[in-house]
Amino acid sequence: MAYIQVHEVTDSETINLTFRLRYDVWNGETELNAPIRELALIKDEHDQHARHWAAYDGNELVAAARMCIHHLQQETPDALAFRQIRLPTPIATINRLVVKKQWRRQGISKQLDVFRIQAAHDGNAACVVVTTPPERISSLQKRGFRLTEFLFSPFYADTLLARGMVLIFERQCEGRIDK
């Protein structure tokens, strides 16, 4: 396998490829809802203002993720997952992380997390939130994220359950967060 290169992407062609990658990866792992299956893409309104990163093995796109910063908690992509917590603003959200199955367990997710958390910090976010499947919880806890008590089902797959996690940069979050 070639050396994996991760970098931020800004061109619309590559960003559009990440929408298809999300679909391809998640379609193989969960039951996507009918409107998403018709589109064969997973995207939402936050993709327009988000920053995007991609990982490549040579010329092959093998992973992607995004980060965006919001000034209002209710405008975050997965706001329902954090509805019982008052988060300090601005709030960075790291989400839509996908890694092709054959490239997993090689540190790509960790690299994407590092880039996105640093971008959130550099963008003056007060905290970072993420909704994640159970298999990523331990890795995110090592980065300082704390679990919330909430389960969340993303818009694209009713059968998928994710957990909310929060990383505070500066101030303490009001509300209960399980340790």
N, C-alpha and C positions, 0 to 999 in steps of 0.2 A: 504494500500500500504506500502511496505517496505521502509526503508531508502535508498535513492539513493546514490550510491557511484560512484565517478568520479575519474579516475586515468589514467595516461599515459600507453599506451600499446606498447609493442615492439615485441611480438611474431607474426609471420606471419599468424598463424591460426586466431587469433583475428582480425588482420588487414584485412584479407580477409573477415571476417564476416562483417566488416564495409562497404566494397564495396557493399555487398548484401543489407545491411540495407539502404544505400543511394538509391539503386534502388527501394527497397520496399516502402520507404517513398515517394520518388519523383514520382514514377509511379502512386501512388494514388492521386497525387496533380497536375500534369501537364502532358501534352502529350510528352512523351519521343520520341526521333527520332528512326528510325528503327534499326540502328546498335546497339544502346544501348538496345533496347527491345530484340534483338537476344542474346546478351551477358547475360542479366539479372544481370548485375553488372555495377556499375559506378566507374571507376578508370581511372587514367591517369599516365603519366610518373613521375609526381611529388610525387606520393605516395611512390615511392622507397626511396626518400631522405627526406620525410616529417616526422615530429613527429606526433603521433596519440594519441588521448584521447578517452576513452569510458566511458559511464555511464551505470550503472547496477542497476536494481531493483532485489535484490537477485542474481540469476544466469542469469537473462534475460537482454540481451543487449537492451537498450532503446534509446540510443543516441550516437553519435560519431562526431568527428571533427578532423581537422588536422591543422598544421602550418608548414610552411617551410620558410627558409631565402634564399634570392637571392642577388647576388652582381651586377647583371645587370637587369635593369627594364624590358627589353624586354623578359627576361626569366621567368618572373612571370606567374603563371597559367592563370590569367585573364588580361594579359598585355594590351589588346585592350581597356579595360575599363578606363585605365589611360594614354592613348597615348598622350593626350594634356597637361599633367602635367609632369614636371621634378621632380621625387621623389628623396629624399636623400637616399643614399645606406649605408649599406645593407638594403634591403626591406624584411620585414616579411609579409607573406600572411596568413590570417586565412580564411579558407574556408572548403567546404564540410561538413558543420554543418547540421546534421539531428537529429530530435527528433520525436519518434513515437507520433502520434496524441494524444493518451490517456495519455501521460506523459508531455504534454505541459502545460505552465503556472504554472510551479512549480520551476522555477529558474534554470533549467538544462542548458539552453543556456547561462545564465549569468555565471554559474560555469565554463563551457567550455571556455567562453571568458576570464575569469580571468586567468585560467591556461595558455591559449595560449598567451595572451598579456604578462604575466609575463615571459614566456619562450622566447618570442621575445625580451623583454627588457634584460633578462639575456644573450641572444645570441648576444647582442650588435647591434641589429637592430636600424636603425635611424628612421624608421617609420613602421607602420603596415597598410596594405591595406586589404579591404574586398569588395566583391560584395555581395549584400544582397537584398532579396525581401523587399518590402515596410514595411511589418509588423515588421521588426527588426530595422528599422531606428532609432526610438525614443530611444530604449534601447542602441544602439551603440553611439548615440549622448550623452547620459548620461555618457558614458565612455570616452568622449573626441573626438570621431570621427567626422569629418566634411564631409558633402556630396560633391561630385563632381557634375558637371553638366551633367554627362554621364549616359546613359542607356546601359545595356549590356545584351546580350543573351548568356547563357552558352552553351558549346559544346554539351551537352546531351539533351537539350530541346529547340527547336527553338521558341516555343511560350512563354517561360518564360522570363520576363524582370527583371533585377536586377539593383540596383544603386551602383555606386562606392563610397566608403568612405575611408577616410585617417585619421590616428592618427599619429601625428609627435611627436617623443620622444625628439629630440634635435634641429635640424635645421628647418627652414621654407622651405616649398615646393615652388618651382617656378611654376607659372601658377595660374589660377583662380580656387578657390574652393568656392562653394556657402556655405553660413552660414546657 
